[in-house]
Amino acid sequence: MNAIAQRLRISFRPALIHLGISALIAMLAMLVIFQVWYPAPLSDLQGVDRLVLIMIGVDVVIGPLITLIVYNPAKKSLRFDLGVIAMLQTLALLYGLQAIYDGRPAYVVFSVDRFEVVPVQDVNQDSLGRTAAEFQPSFWRPATVAARMPDDPEKRSDVLFSSISGGADLAQLPEYYVALDAERAAMLARLRPMEELRKLNELDDAAWAALLASFGKQTPTELELGYLPVSGNVKDGAMILDAQTGEVLGMRLLIPSYAALKKPPGDAPTPVAPATQTEPAPASSPAPETPSPAPSPRPMASPGVG
């Protein structure tokens, strides 16, 4: 037992150094993941947090733990052992980063009545080949764009058929992307009231005031804002917009509603006049039926002369 304790005491310092290097590399990886590839709240919407925890657990914990076990200055193969540990740890880290990178959001797309988070792996590659350079996916942060249904009836039919048959949806076809400003009128027409968002998330006065204050120095009122749902891989969120200009102010991790709106938010309800019930005319006595004249007898043909 004393021998084991002595050996662990010797290997503790190298394992601690290994732990510090691994933690530093993990912090740099997390900085890229959460600040560049998955800026908040996209990390929550796409559910990347669990994958990052697994990757960090393997990289930061298991590597130094193996070093603590195998480190022995008297071993001739010590350098080889430490090299194998470092190589396996690096491969595990690169594998995890590759999986996270491939699943990163390429676009946040306004489509019809909501925003959809589109990962790189869900982008239709055939459509991507016909996409303008300005809408090509970036290595860095995801682009916020809009998707517009094509005017050509045949192409429109192809998009609808692809969506119904389980293929690429409109939001996954970058050849139909346009600048977000080009669809401001469509976004304003689908805008949902902020009061709906408050009720769904059961926000108290303090939380509600903090939410409104997060959109600028001049705190807007809830009537000056609206939201559209954001559909993510694991969770959904809300994209907050200026209700007058349609400017996108930011995305928040709040439960949205997808129920159909009966009227655009902010419009006063149109008074509907009650339907006047027309009283039936008093029943009059039926007019006596006039007997139709009897048909005149058909004249008989004269007998032929024999």
C-alpha positions as a Python dict, from the first residue, in 0.01 Angstrom:
ca = {
    (1, 'M'): (0, 0, 0),
    (2, 'N'): (286, 237, 81),
    (3, 'A'): (440, 167, -259),
    (4, 'I'): (116, 261, -437),
    (5, 'A'): (81, 580, -233),
    (6, 'Q'): (444, 669, -309),
    (7, 'R'): (390, 613, -681),
    (8, 'L'): (73, 823, -688),
    (9, 'R'): (255, 1097, -502),
    (10, 'I'): (520, 1101, -774),
    (11, 'S'): (269, 1093, -1062),
    (12, 'F'): (39, 1354, -908),
    (13, 'R'): (238, 1655, -1029),
    (14, 'P'): (262, 1539, -1397),
    (15, 'A'): (-108, 1452, -1391),
    (16, 'L'): (-187, 1798, -1252),
    (17, 'I'): (17, 1961, -1530),
    (18, 'H'): (-165, 1743, -1783),
    (19, 'L'): (-497, 1850, -1630),
    (20, 'G'): (-405, 2220, -1659),
    (21, 'I'): (-306, 2188, -2026),
    (22, 'S'): (-623, 1990, -2104),
    (23, 'A'): (-841, 2245, -1925),
    (24, 'L'): (-683, 2532, -2118),
    (25, 'I'): (-741, 2358, -2451),
    (26, 'A'): (-1099, 2277, -2348),
    (27, 'M'): (-1164, 2642, -2258),
    (28, 'L'): (-1042, 2754, -2599),
    (29, 'A'): (-1263, 2493, -2767),
    (30, 'M'): (-1566, 2605, -2565),
    (31, 'L'): (-1495, 2968, -2656),
    (32, 'V'): (-1511, 2882, -3026),
    (33, 'I'): (-1821, 2663, -2982),
    (34, 'F'): (-2034, 2897, -2772),
    (35, 'Q'): (-1919, 3232, -2909),
    (36, 'V'): (-1867, 3155, -3277),
    (37, 'W'): (-2048, 2842, -3395),
    (38, 'Y'): (-2340, 2837, -3146),
    (39, 'P'): (-2394, 3191, -3013),
    (40, 'A'): (-2657, 3207, -2741),
    (41, 'P'): (-2930, 3097, -2738),
    (42, 'L'): (-2858, 2867, -3036),
    (43, 'S'): (-2656, 2632, -2815),
    (44, 'D'): (-2972, 2565, -2612),
    (45, 'L'): (-3199, 2545, -2916),
    (46, 'Q'): (-2972, 2291, -3087),
    (47, 'G'): (-2889, 2092, -2772),
    (48, 'V'): (-2512, 2105, -2816),
    (49, 'D'): (-2447, 2146, -2442),
    (50, 'R'): (-2464, 1773, -2367),
    (51, 'L'): (-2225, 1684, -2647),
    (52, 'V'): (-1978, 1947, -2525),
    (53, 'L'): (-1996, 1810, -2171),
    (54, 'I'): (-1918, 1459, -2296),
    (55, 'M'): (-1629, 1586, -2504),
    (56, 'I'): (-1487, 1793, -2219),
    (57, 'G'): (-1529, 1502, -1978),
    (58, 'V'): (-1329, 1272, -2202),
    (59, 'D'): (-1064, 1531, -2279),
    (60, 'V'): (-1014, 1692, -1939),
    (61, 'V'): (-1079, 1404, -1699),
    (62, 'I'): (-980, 1075, -1859),
    (63, 'G'): (-649, 1191, -2009),
    (64, 'P'): (-494, 1324, -1685),
    (65, 'L'): (-640, 1027, -1495),
    (66, 'I'): (-454, 784, -1723),
    (67, 'T'): (-139, 988, -1674),
    (68, 'L'): (-183, 960, -1298),
    (69, 'I'): (-203, 580, -1330),
    (70, 'V'): (71, 505, -1583),
    (71, 'Y'): (331, 768, -1494),
    (72, 'N'): (646, 609, -1358),
    (73, 'P'): (986, 777, -1404),
    (74, 'A'): (1157, 439, -1390),
    (75, 'K'): (977, 309, -1700),
    (76, 'K'): (1182, 310, -2018),
    (77, 'S'): (867, 344, -2230),
    (78, 'L'): (736, 645, -2035),
    (79, 'R'): (773, 889, -2324),
    (80, 'F'): (601, 647, -2559),
    (81, 'D'): (315, 595, -2312),
    (82, 'L'): (265, 968, -2263),
    (83, 'G'): (280, 1021, -2640),
    (84, 'V'): (8, 760, -2698),
    (85, 'I'): (-210, 922, -2428),
    (86, 'A'): (-166, 1266, -2586),
    (87, 'M'): (-241, 1129, -2934),
    (88, 'L'): (-560, 948, -2826),
    (89, 'Q'): (-674, 1251, -2631),
    (90, 'T'): (-616, 1479, -2932),
    (91, 'L'): (-802, 1242, -3165),
    (92, 'A'): (-1098, 1228, -2926),
    (93, 'L'): (-1103, 1608, -2906),
    (94, 'L'): (-1086, 1650, -3284),
    (95, 'Y'): (-1361, 1391, -3335),
    (96, 'G'): (-1590, 1575, -3095),
    (97, 'L'): (-1511, 1913, -3249),
    (98, 'Q'): (-1579, 1774, -3598),
    (99, 'A'): (-1922, 1644, -3491),
    (100, 'I'): (-2008, 1976, -3329),
    (101, 'Y'): (-1880, 2170, -3631),
    (102, 'D'): (-2084, 1962, -3877),
    (103, 'G'): (-2399, 2024, -3674),
    (104, 'R'): (-2343, 2397, -3629),
    (105, 'P'): (-2622, 2632, -3745),
    (106, 'A'): (-2549, 2764, -4094),
    (107, 'Y'): (-2859, 2984, -4118),
    (108, 'V'): (-3145, 3121, -3915),
    (109, 'V'): (-3413, 3144, -4184),
    (110, 'F'): (-3745, 3328, -4182),
    (111, 'S'): (-3986, 3104, -4368),
    (112, 'V'): (-4361, 3170, -4402),
    (113, 'D'): (-4449, 3250, -4038),
    (114, 'R'): (-4145, 3156, -3828),
    (115, 'F'): (-3767, 3137, -3809),
    (116, 'E'): (-3599, 2800, -3852),
    (117, 'V'): (-3247, 2706, -3740),
    (118, 'V'): (-3086, 2519, -4031),
    (119, 'P'): (-2768, 2320, -3948),
    (120, 'V'): (-2497, 2277, -4210),
    (121, 'Q'): (-2579, 1908, -4249),
    (122, 'D'): (-2944, 1986, -4333),
    (123, 'V'): (-2867, 2230, -4616),
    (124, 'N'): (-2959, 2082, -4954),
    (125, 'Q'): (-2631, 2047, -5142),
    (126, 'D'): (-2786, 2061, -5491),
    (127, 'S'): (-2958, 2386, -5403),
    (128, 'L'): (-2638, 2516, -5243),
    (129, 'G'): (-2462, 2478, -5578),
    (130, 'R'): (-2714, 2721, -5731),
    (131, 'T'): (-2689, 2971, -5445),
    (132, 'A'): (-2545, 3320, -5477),
    (133, 'A'): (-2207, 3381, -5313),
    (134, 'E'): (-2356, 3613, -5051),
    (135, 'F'): (-2569, 3330, -4911),
    (136, 'Q'): (-2299, 3063, -4893),
    (137, 'P'): (-2254, 2926, -4537),
    (138, 'S'): (-1980, 3086, -4331),
    (139, 'F'): (-1717, 2918, -4114),
    (140, 'W'): (-1804, 3166, -3841),
    (141, 'R'): (-2141, 3280, -3714),
    (142, 'P'): (-2472, 3169, -3874),
    (143, 'A'): (-2638, 3410, -4115),
    (144, 'T'): (-2992, 3540, -4059),
    (145, 'V'): (-3180, 3538, -4390),
    (146, 'A'): (-3528, 3489, -4535),
    (147, 'A'): (-3658, 3224, -4775),
    (148, 'R'): (-3904, 3327, -5045),
    (149, 'M'): (-4123, 3089, -5242),
    (150, 'P'): (-4029, 3093, -5612),
    (151, 'D'): (-4266, 3264, -5855),
    (152, 'D'): (-4228, 2996, -6119),
    (153, 'P'): (-4523, 2753, -6080),
    (154, 'E'): (-4311, 2448, -6164),
    (155, 'K'): (-4043, 2534, -5908),
    (156, 'R'): (-4309, 2615, -5650),
    (157, 'S'): (-4465, 2276, -5710),
    (158, 'D'): (-4124, 2108, -5671),
    (159, 'V'): (-4068, 2279, -5334),
    (160, 'L'): (-4411, 2178, -5206),
    (161, 'F'): (-4370, 1819, -5324),
    (162, 'S'): (-4024, 1795, -5165),
    (163, 'S'): (-4158, 1924, -4833),
    (164, 'I'): (-4458, 1690, -4831),
    (165, 'S'): (-4253, 1384, -4930),
    (166, 'G'): (-4000, 1434, -4647),
    (167, 'G'): (-3730, 1602, -4856),
    (168, 'A'): (-3582, 1948, -4822),
    (169, 'D'): (-3817, 2218, -4701),
    (170, 'L'): (-3812, 2578, -4825),
    (171, 'A'): (-3583, 2684, -4539),
    (172, 'Q'): (-3327, 2420, -4641),
    (173, 'L'): (-3303, 2541, -5002),
    (174, 'P'): (-3054, 2831, -5003),
    (175, 'E'): (-3112, 2912, -5370),
    (176, 'Y'): (-3438, 3077, -5259),
    (177, 'Y'): (-3279, 3290, -4986),
    (178, 'V'): (-3318, 3666, -4992),
    (179, 'A'): (-3199, 3941, -4762),
    (180, 'L'): (-3401, 3964, -4442),
    (181, 'D'): (-3499, 4325, -4520),
    (182, 'A'): (-3675, 4207, -4836),
    (183, 'E'): (-3928, 4014, -4625),
    (184, 'R'): (-3998, 4276, -4357),
    (185, 'A'): (-4357, 4322, -4473),
    (186, 'A'): (-4416, 3946, -4450),
    (187, 'M'): (-4262, 3934, -4102),
    (188, 'L'): (-4476, 4223, -3980),
    (189, 'A'): (-4787, 4055, -4119),
    (190, 'R'): (-4710, 3742, -3912),
    (191, 'L'): (-4590, 3922, -3598),
    (192, 'R'): (-4731, 3792, -3271),
    (193, 'P'): (-4808, 4000, -2960),
    (194, 'M'): (-4557, 4012, -2674),
    (195, 'E'): (-4833, 3966, -2417),
    (196, 'E'): (-4883, 3616, -2556),
    (197, 'L'): (-4515, 3544, -2492),
    (198, 'R'): (-4541, 3670, -2135),
    (199, 'K'): (-4838, 3447, -2057),
    (200, 'L'): (-4682, 3136, -2210),
    (201, 'N'): (-4360, 3178, -2007),
    (202, 'E'): (-4533, 3303, -1689),
    (203, 'L'): (-4296, 3599, -1652),
    (204, 'D'): (-4344, 3817, -1345),
    (205, 'D'): (-4314, 4196, -1355),
    (206, 'A'): (-3941, 4200, -1275),
    (207, 'A'): (-3853, 3940, -1539),
    (208, 'W'): (-4075, 4114, -1793),
    (209, 'A'): (-3917, 4453, -1727),
    (210, 'A'): (-3568, 4300, -1758),
    (211, 'L'): (-3663, 4141, -2089),
    (212, 'L'): (-3790, 4469, -2233),
    (213, 'A'): (-3486, 4658, -2104),
    (214, 'S'): (-3249, 4415, -2278),
    (215, 'F'): (-3338, 4558, -2620),
    (216, 'G'): (-3182, 4901, -2585),
    (217, 'K'): (-3122, 5207, -2374),
    (218, 'Q'): (-3469, 5342, -2438),
    (219, 'T'): (-3682, 5066, -2293),
    (220, 'P'): (-3964, 4990, -2539),
    (221, 'T'): (-4314, 4902, -2433),
    (222, 'E'): (-4461, 4565, -2518),
    (223, 'L'): (-4683, 4729, -2781),
    (224, 'E'): (-4373, 4849, -2967),
    (225, 'L'): (-4243, 4494, -2998),
    (226, 'G'): (-4361, 4165, -3140),
    (227, 'Y'): (-4216, 3819, -3184),
    (228, 'L'): (-4197, 3528, -3423),
    (229, 'P'): (-4133, 3165, -3319),
    (230, 'V'): (-3786, 3016, -3370),
    (231, 'S'): (-3783, 2641, -3438),
    (232, 'G'): (-3470, 2465, -3309),
    (233, 'N'): (-3352, 2106, -3299),
    (234, 'V'): (-3418, 2048, -2927),
    (235, 'K'): (-3594, 2361, -2802),
    (236, 'D'): (-3783, 2653, -2951),
    (237, 'G'): (-3727, 3022, -2896),
    (238, 'A'): (-3860, 3365, -2988),
    (239, 'M'): (-3721, 3625, -3227),
    (240, 'I'): (-3809, 3974, -3106),
    (241, 'L'): (-3882, 4241, -3368),
    (242, 'D'): (-3970, 4609, -3373),
    (243, 'A'): (-4344, 4614, -3437),
    (244, 'Q'): (-4322, 4929, -3649),
    (245, 'T'): (-4014, 4877, -3867),
    (246, 'G'): (-3974, 4499, -3861),
    (247, 'E'): (-3614, 4529, -3744),
    (248, 'V'): (-3483, 4212, -3577),
    (249, 'L'): (-3376, 4301, -3222),
    (250, 'G'): (-3264, 3965, -3090),
    (251, 'M'): (-3342, 3604, -3009),
    (252, 'R'): (-3448, 3483, -2665),
    (253, 'L'): (-3490, 3138, -2511),
    (254, 'L'): (-3865, 3169, -2449),
    (255, 'I'): (-4149, 2931, -2528),
    (256, 'P'): (-4336, 3057, -2838),
    (257, 'S'): (-4680, 2980, -2975),
    (258, 'Y'): (-4743, 2833, -3319),
    (259, 'A'): (-5120, 2871, -3308),
    (260, 'A'): (-5272, 3052, -3604),
    (261, 'L'): (-5337, 3419, -3542),
    (262, 'K'): (-5691, 3535, -3605),
    (263, 'K'): (-5568, 3883, -3689),
    (264, 'P'): (-5233, 4059, -3718),
    (265, 'P'): (-5117, 4196, -3380),
    (266, 'G'): (-5180, 4565, -3323),
    (267, 'D'): (-5482, 4585, -3550),
    (268, 'A'): (-5803, 4690, -3387),
    (269, 'P'): (-6073, 4430, -3418),
    (270, 'T'): (-6313, 4512, -3692),
    (271, 'P'): (-6663, 4549, -3546),
    (272, 'V'): (-6898, 4308, -3703),
    (273, 'A'): (-7255, 4427, -3727),
    (274, 'P'): (-7501, 4174, -3590),
    (275, 'A'): (-7685, 3997, -3860),
    (276, 'T'): (-8037, 4137, -3884),
    (277, 'Q'): (-8292, 3866, -3887),
    (278, 'T'): (-8549, 3928, -4153),
    (279, 'E'): (-8893, 3855, -4025),
    (280, 'P'): (-9080, 3623, -4253),
    (281, 'A'): (-9368, 3781, -4441),
    (282, 'P'): (-9706, 3692, -4302),
    (283, 'A'): (-9832, 3384, -4462),
    (284, 'S'): (-10108, 3469, -4702),
    (285, 'S'): (-10383, 3232, -4795),
    (286, 'P'): (-10284, 3031, -5096),
    (287, 'A'): (-10436, 3148, -5419),
    (288, 'P'): (-10696, 2912, -5549),
    (289, 'E'): (-10558, 2691, -5813),
    (290, 'T'): (-10697, 2761, -6153),
    (291, 'P'): (-10790, 2437, -6318),
    (292, 'S'): (-10598, 2392, -6635),
    (293, 'P'): (-10818, 2372, -6940),
    (294, 'A'): (-10889, 2023, -7064),
    (295, 'P'): (-10695, 1940, -7375),
    (296, 'S'): (-10901, 1971, -7692),
    (297, 'P'): (-10989, 1638, -7848),
    (298, 'R'): (-10757, 1534, -8127),
    (299, 'P'): (-10943, 1530, -8460),
    (300, 'M'): (-10985, 1180, -8600),
    (301, 'A'): (-10847, 1106, -8941),
    (302, 'S'): (-11103, 1058, -9221),
    (303, 'P'): (-11135, 700, -9338),
    (304, 'G'): (-10952, 633, -9660),
    (305, 'V'): (-11153, 584, -9988),
    (306, 'G'): (-11127, 231, -10099),
}
